[in-house]
């Protein structure tokens, strides 16, 4: 990533059509990270810093309260989310950390059995921009091997905690087997970039409709999530009358998996699944559709 693009599609986005004439592709992403966060028990110099509430526990000591917030996600939250998705027949993309699935293999089995996409989110829930190139390469490789072993499926996409390093996209392409990444927040549609002189597909993600705001700030009541999600859906749906659009919904098992927040998720899915022209789909299906229907233009060698 040596250059930046401030133009993108500009005022003339491509004329996009989704399958069966859908106007809006809605991608639900479930981040499954619990058990892979920073932990003194795993030899880290500190425990996980992000939690439901600010912690008074010194960095070098175990924060048992914060650990239990994460445990809730794998013990309870993930099952509540899976059941809600089943209720509305919504297939999601699961951004999975390898170690998290190793520690709860039942979840790995159920993600696949229920028809969701297994997507690479790291060997652990850690910041890859802090790693050197060799360490990041090894982490990507270890994650692919582990996730493939626990789920029986090789992840075809990649997304990093807090965004990529300057090496991430090169290493993902170098690893082979991936067909796209989601390490960008800069568009409402997929697009191609260049990696080593060849086109590479990016399916952008978004933090707009994302439950992390309950922890980071920006959402305080379950209704905040529903209102944000509904407003996003309505505006993109209106805009898509002339040109199809894409919407991302980001979820975390330890956050939206709590009962009151899960109720807001159900409220949104009830609303959205009744709206005509909305296609709930996995990110891999968006990626494959884009690669087939909107292939990259040849790259000029001049």
N, C-alpha and C positions, 0 to 999 in steps of 0.2 A: 504494500500500500504506500506508494511513493507520491501519488498525486491525489487531489481532491476534485470532485465534480459538483459545482454549484448550480448546474443547469438542468441536468437530468432530462426528462421528457418535455419540460417547459410547458408552453401553452398548447402543445400538440401531442398529447399522449397517444400511444398506439390504439387503434380500434380493436378493443378486446372483446371476445365472446367466451363465456364460460360454458361448460357442458349443459345441455338441455335448455339453453337460453337463459341461464341464471344471470342476474345482474350483479350480485355481490357475493364474493367468496369469503366466508367467515372461517378463519383458522383459530381453533381453540388449542392453546398450548398449555400443557400441565408440566410444570417443572418439578421433577422428582429428584431431590437433592439430600433428603434427610438421611443422616448417617455418613455423609461424605464431607460435611463441613469441618472447619478447623476444630481440633480436639487435642487436649493434652494426652488423652489415652492413645492417640495415634502418633504421638511423638512430636506434635507441633509445639512451638514455643509458647503458644497462647491458644485459648479456646475461641469459638466463633464470636465475633463482635456484634453481628446483627441479630437482634431478637425482638420479641414483642414489646419489651420495655427497656429503658436504659438500665444498665447493670452496675451496681456498686462493687462487684467482685473484682479484685485486682487481676490484671491480665495473666499473671502466672499461676492463678489458682482456678480450679474447676468451678464453673458456674452451673450448678446442678439445675437451677430454675430454667436457664436458657437451654440447656441440654434437653430438658423435658418438653419445651416448646417444639423442638425439632422432632422428638420422639412421637409427639401427637400426630404429626403429619404422616408418619409411616404406620402407626398403630391404628389410627382412626380416619384421619382426613382423606387419605388416598382412596379408601374404600367408599367413603361418602361421595367423593367426586366421581369415581367410576360408576357408582350406581345411578347418580344423577345423569351422567352422560348416556347411560343405557336407557334411562327413562325417556329421554328425548331423541334417542337413536342418533346421537352425535358422535362421530369418530374424531378423535383428537390426535395431536402429535405430542408425545411425551419426550420432553427434553430430560434425558436420564444421565445421572452421574453413575459411573461404573460401580464404585464402591457402595453406593446406596443400594443398588440392586443386589449386589453380593450379600448384603446384610439382611435383605428381605426378599428372597428369591420367589416367594409367592406373588409378589407384585410384578416381577418380571414375567412370570407365566400369564398372569391375568391381563396385562397390557396387550400381549399378543393375542390371547384367546378372544378378547373382546374386540379385536380388529383395529386397535390403535397403532400409530406409527412409533417405532423405536428410533430415537434421534439422539446423536451424541452431544452431551453437555459437559464432557470432561471426565477424566479418570476420577477426580474428586471435584468438589465445589470450591474451586480455587482460582486465583487470578493468573491467567496465562501471560499477561503483559509483564509480570514480574520475573518470568523465566527467561533463561537464555535459549537460543535456538535448539540446541541439542536436548535440553530438558523438556522443552515443549514438544518436540518431535516424539520423544519417548512417552510423554503423557498421552498424546493422541493415539499412539500405537497401542499402548497398554489399555486405553479405554475401549478401542475397537475390539481388541481380543476378548476383554472381559464381557462387554455388552453382548457380543456375538455368542459367547459361551452361556451366559445366563438366560438370554431370550431366544436363542436360535436364529436371530436375525441380525445381519450386519447393518449398523446405522449408515444411512446414505447422506445425512446432513450433519452440520456441526454449528454449535453456538457456545460462546465462552461467557463465563461469569464476568460482568462489568465490561464486556467487550473484548475484542481481539488484541493481540500484540501486532507489531509491524510485520511479524513473520507468520502469523496464523494462516492466512489464506494461502500463501506459498506452501506451507507444510501440509495443509489439508489436501491440496492438489497433488503434492509430492507423494503423499501416503497412498493415493489411488483408492478407488472404490467409492469415494464420495461423488455426488453429482451436483451438490449445491451447498450453500451455507446461508445462515441467517444473521450474520454478524454486521448488521447495519440497521439504522432506524430512519433512513433518509428518503423513503418513498412509500406510496400507497399501492405500488405495483412491482412485480418482479422486474429485474433488469439484468443486463450483462455487463460485466467488467472484464478486464484483461488480467490474466495471470500467466506470466512467462510467454507472452505473445499469443495466447490463446483465449477464446471467450470463456467466461466462467459465470454461472448463474447465481444471482443473489436474490433470495426471497426475503425482503425486509421484515423485521420484527417491529414491535411498538411497545412503548411503556405507557401509552395513553390509557388503555383499558387494561390495567394490570393491578392485581391485588397487593403488590408490594407497597402501594401508597398507604395501606393500613398500618404498615410498620415504619415507613420512611416519612410519612406525612403527606397530606393531600386528600386522604379519605379518613373519616372518623366513624361514619355510620354505614351500615350495610346498604342503605338507600343511596349513598354516594356512588357505590359501584354500579348499581342498577341504572342510575340516572346517566352516568358517564357512558356506560355501554349502550344504553338506548339512544342517547343523543348521537353517538358516533355512528351507530348503525343507521339511524334515520338520515343523517346528512349524507353519508356515503351512498346509501340506497337512492336518495334523490339525485345525487350527482351521476349515478350509474345509469340513469335513464338514457344518457347519450353515449356512455362509455363505461364498461364494466370496471369494478373496483375490487379491492381486497381489504379485509379488516382482520386485525389480530387481537386475540383476547388472551392475556397471560395470567395463569393461575399457579398457586403454590399450595401444596397439600396442608402445610402447617398454618396457612393463613385463610384462604377461602374455604378450607375444609372444616372450619369451625361452624357450628350450627346456624347462627344468625347470618353469617356471610354466605354460607351455602344456600340459604333461602333466597338471597339476592341473586345468586347465580341461577337458581331455578326460575326465578321471576324473569330474568333476562332471556333464558332459553325458551320459556313459554311464549314470551313476546316475539322473539326473533324467528322461531320455527313456524309461527303463524303468518309471517310476512311473505308475500309472494316474491319469487325471484331470488331468494337467499339460499346459497349453497354452502352448507356446513361440510367442511372437508379437511383432510389431513394436508399438511404442507408438502409432503411427498407427491400427492396427487396434483397440487398446484404446480409444483416443479416439473413433473412429467408432462402435464398439459402444455406448459409454457415452452418446454424444450421441443415438443412435437409441433405445436401450432404456430409458435413465434420464435423460430430458430434465429440464432445470432447471425448478423450480417458478416460477411467475410471481412477480416481485418486487413486493412491496407498495409502493404509492406514498404510504402514510400517513406 
